[in-house]
Amino acid sequence: MSNTLKNNAYHILGLDVSASEKDISKRSKEILNRLLADDIPEYDLDIGMFSDFRTEDSVKDALQRLQSQKKKIKEYFFWLQIADSVDEQVLKFLKTKDYSNAIKTWQNVSDGDGTKNLLYKKNLAILYCLVLSVENNEEYLKDSLRAWGDLINSDKFWTSFSKIYRLHDEQTASEDVINDFRKHVVELLSDIYAELHQIHKNNDYVNEFQKTFSVKGEKIEKNVLAPAYQTINKAVEGLEKMEVSKDGKFDKEESEIIKKYITSVQEELNKLIDLGLYEDSQTKIMRDRAANALRSIVIDLHNNLSELEKSKRLLEIAVSLAGTDSLKNKLKSELDQIEKNVKDDAESVVVIELPGMFKTSTIVFKNNFLEYNNKRFFYKDVDSIAFHSTATKHSVYYIPTGTTYDYSFSLISGQENISISLNASKDESDNKQKWVQLISLASAMIQPLIIKKIVDKIFNRGEEVKIGDVTFTKKGYYRIKWKMFGENEKLWVYWSDTIYIPKMFQGEVILWEEKEGKSAQFTSVSMSTPNAIIIPDLVQACYDNREDK
């Protein structure tokens, strides 16, 4: 049952809305006395639809509401006025549950804009809602909203209502009270349809009401929107707390969690679509928040893990969720860029097949990372890189029998590493070409990032970085001259000195110092030493960042 109608103060007291204050006081005392004797009274104006509505508490509450100017007008407006023989005929039909004839009776006299016609129509609109409390009827639902719309949007109705209400109100209701009620009547009416929605579990009651009035009452806010928003908010908070790149990978578990949260949001939004509340301003705010939470994950996946396809799919969902045009347009622009990045990534990918003893392995270079043996290495996270080649001559009894060539490549990223070895029986070979391609790609994509990190350590954080037996600092680079007796000595090449760029020769990186105006070998580092191959470019970068330039 609709609680607003069932608990109407006039209904509880069994009175017509024209009842005087004296009648109201007398009736409430009468009912309370009879209830003390366990005698629940019935009255001629009872409509026969409700039960268990007359109790000590309900009677006292009804009296209190009818003694308040602001509350009384609501009770008056949302109850029947039995003023003539037509109204009495309808009341008889109601008592026998002949709802169809009751409705037809008031329908036949409600056309027109005369005061009596309009009051009949108000009775009819209330009757529709009463019948809908016990009967889920689509036709009555639409007819009721049509009747309410005609009344609420009619200035003639409000003029007539104001006159009749003043006539029946002994407290002489002020114009301000009536005007204030008119401003909020749709919100109050909304509560009735929210109650009907709860009774029948039928979204049409809220949806059709929104189509007619586009206003939400307290009960729609509390009983319909609040639970949906609470569920959405919980899911969004879960999305906002996620740090998908924290462990350096996007795993299946994280993907399932995101999927669960998105499903939760979408299920609640689908309910709001059915209720006609999807475009509600507050719903749009929740939609924007959900879209922004996904956007944050997209940025993390895209920028830190290079998960372009996953970023694209999640951003597409974010676009569909966005409530405001401004956010939707922003997300669409970002989606266009990601789609371009996906295309560029597909076009720029380089795959190198590496032969092995038992099976062929593959190393894949992309824009921001490489993949090898089911592991992903982001270029920005690589700490060191090394590669070198050796040629070994073979002989039998000092008679040359041939030469074998070995090519190696390695890198270290945190606790992970890649180590690749290739060999060939002649210098010009397919394996050598693969190795050259491998180091060319790695040098171009990884080496500048390692140098940048090392330069930052040296010049911004004041750290020393050692490669082989050479230590690089803000002042220059040095090596230790070990002495059997006495204190070891640091031999320096300062950035303020004449700097010669190191050279690679026969598997060594040779560093220089100035002696008598010429370059002289300072030391050498094997190319197999981690980061030895970056020394030439590192020396140039350090020289460019020296403090005295």
Secondary structure as UniProt FT lines:
FT   HELIX           3..6
FT   HELIX           9..13
FT   TURN            17..18
FT   HELIX           21..36
FT   TURN            37..38
FT   TURN            44..45
FT   HELIX           56..66
FT   HELIX           69..77
FT   HELIX           85..95
FT   TURN            96..97
FT   HELIX           99..109
FT   HELIX           115..134
FT   HELIX           138..152
FT   HELIX           155..168
FT   TURN            170..171
FT   HELIX           175..200
FT   HELIX           204..213
FT   HELIX           218..219
FT   HELIX           220..225
FT   HELIX           226..241
FT   TURN            244..247
FT   HELIX           252..274
FT   TURN            275..276
FT   TURN            278..279
FT   HELIX           281..304
FT   HELIX           308..321
FT   HELIX           325..348
FT   STRAND          350..354
FT   STRAND          361..365
FT   STRAND          369..372
FT   TURN            373..374
FT   STRAND          375..378
FT   HELIX           379..381
FT   STRAND          384..396
FT   TURN            397..398
FT   STRAND          399..413
FT   TURN            414..415
FT   STRAND          416..424
FT   HELIX           430..445
FT   HELIX           447..459
FT   STRAND          465..467
FT   TURN            468..469
FT   STRAND          470..472
FT   STRAND          476..481
FT   STRAND          489..494
FT   TURN            495..496
FT   STRAND          503..505
FT   TURN            506..507
FT   STRAND          508..515
FT   TURN            516..517
FT   STRAND          518..526
FT   TURN            527..528
FT   TURN            530..531
FT   HELIX           532..534
FT   HELIX           535..544
FT   TURN            547..548
//
